[in-house]
């Protein structure tokens, strides 16, 4: 590990930054830098002539090589010799490449497969190819952002990569309604950025975060149990991802499944039915399959009495044909998994008592019977002590940074 910044120096930077700001709620500090070793390119580019370009629509690897000066036979020989390293089917439109020549003869081709790695082709017999990985630095960072307008705008104003927003929205999807963030909500995050050529290429490790809302804090701890499962937990060691109920009610049978071409039992017309019908006696309690916010409680024509719930920034559900709603249920109300929201009926366009249950993922209807429910197992007993130590370490790190931020204000008072 190459230490670019030590923690104490980062805290000093934080102190200095706070001194010069009227608003200290938005800050990004580099805590530490780790640099990866990278294999050599394999040749000296400066000694050769170079042409650059990008893969065009409809272009194949063979036609790309032909356009760069190889004969059909040479292109075939190169493709065969390098197929263990590069599958020609993975060539993508828009990807950048650089061709290197000596005396107008193609010597090397460098194809950028992503922002941090390339395939280098030796274009002269006996041919060959290898992977070149660019130097990548891993920078440990701390961000403290208070919402004043929107999460996206405020994080960008604080100099935070949009990739962190994506990571947070995924981790906190079951705890935070990202469509209803309020002014004053706050994120404090310890995370890692992967940098290549001065550009953030990934924010794939969020170590610790605290989301503050309405006077309550919701901490998140990254802890790997080495079992290939969940890696993000709340302070109690419970999974940040919550499982959905398998069904929203006790039912006798499924009377109609998910289909884009079902003959409607009333109209007899073939039309999509993007839900599942559960046959059950009138008055059977209907429960929400997960925590969420009620977005609508109203009569919806063919759907009859309907309740709609947004569970997080990914999933939403609807419960149709209800005979009546749970007492006092209204839009904007927060409901908990298993809470009764209504009762089976036959309102709207219906041939008998049943619940038409629908699920959307990222705005697209999905089959409720095939929906993957995330795991919700807690930290294993054997890992609880190590988890507590990890959580305490990260919390102390954030508290230490916060203490340095407060110090300038205290000095002014003194």
BELQUI-V908969 format. One line per field, one symbol per residue. ss: DSSP state (~ for helix, > for strand, _ for the rest). psi: psi as a letter, one per 30 degrees, with the letter a starting at -180 (. if undefined). burial: b if it has 24 or more other ideal C-beta (glycine too) atoms within 12 Angstrom, else e. A space follows every 50 residues. Layout:
ss=???
psi=???
burial=???
This chain:
ss=______~~~~~~~~~~~~~_______>>>>>>>>>_________~~~_>> >>>>______~~~~~~~____~~~~~~~~~~______~~~_____>>>>> >>__>>>>>>>>____>>>>>>_____>>>>>>___>>>>>>>>>>____ ~~~~~~~____~~~~~~~~~~______________>>>>>>>>>>>__>> >>>>>>>>>>>>>__>>>>>>>_________>>_____>___________ __>>>>__>>>>>______>>>>__>>>>_____>>>____>>>>>>>>_ ~~~_>>>>>>____>>>>>>>>>>>________>>____>>>>>>_____ ___>>>>>>>>__>>>_~~~__________~~~~~~~~~~~~~~~~~~~~ ~~~~~~~~~~~~~_
psi=kjjekleeeeeeeeeeeeegkejgfjkkkkelkkkkkkllefljefglkk klalklkgkleeeeeefffkleeeeeeeeefgffekjffgkkkfkllkkk lkhgkkekkjkjfaffllkkkjgkkgllklkkklkkkjkklkkjkkkfel eeeeeefggkkffeeeeefeegefekjffhklkfkkkkkklkkkkkhgkk fkigjjeklkkkkhfkkjlkkkkjghggbkfklaffgkkfkkklkelglj leljfkakkgikjkfefgkklkihakkjklkkfkkklkflkakkfkjlkh cffakkkkkjeafekllkjlgkellkkfklkfkkllkfkkfakkahlajk flklkjkkkkjhfkkljefgkjkllgklkkeffeeeeeeeeeeeeeeeee eeefefeeeeeee.
burial=eeeebebeebbebbbebbeeeeebbbbbbbbbbeeeeeeebebeeeeeee eeeebeeeeebeebbeebbbeeebbeebbeebeebbebeebeeebebbbb eeeeebbbbbbbbeebbbbbbbbeeebbbbbbbbbbbbbbbbbbbbbeee beebbeebebbebbbbbbbbbbbbbbbbeebeeebbbbbbbbbbbbeeeb bbbebbbbbbbbbeeeebbbbbbebeeeebbbbbbebbbbbbbbbebbbe beeebbebeeeeeeeeeeeeeebbbbbbbbeeebbbbbbbbbbbbbbeee eebbbbbbbbbbbbbbbbbbbbbbbbeebeeebbbebebbbbbbbbbebb ebbbbbbbbbbeeebbebeebebbebebbeeebeeebeebbeebbebbeb bbebbeeeeeeeee
